[in-house]
């Protein structure tokens, strides 16, 4: 499971049409998040910590806004349990407004969608 989540390219693909990879490097990437009503936010993602096969932790930021994203993986029979948590660390005024106007729900739905897509990939035997 860790290998399936080990690259930012794969992680971005899990969000479907809600995210687009602009460029990537060994320790991070730039991604466009596509929200409702044509809203787009470009964020930079940096990997902060990886511990195979248990966790991938990164930070997403844009301007003054910062969030920590943690993928936790726990082996189970059969397969694995995967949890993804996003936590805001600092939020700009504009992002605070967007979160209150539905952005928080959209992000929650996006994380659930990513987990659903990951489950589908694993069921089909895709890495």
Helices and strands as residue ranges (DSSP letters): H 2-5, H 8-13, G 16-18, E 19-25, E 28-34, G 36-38, E 40-51, E 55-62, E 65-75, E 80-90, H 93-98, I 99-103, H 104-123
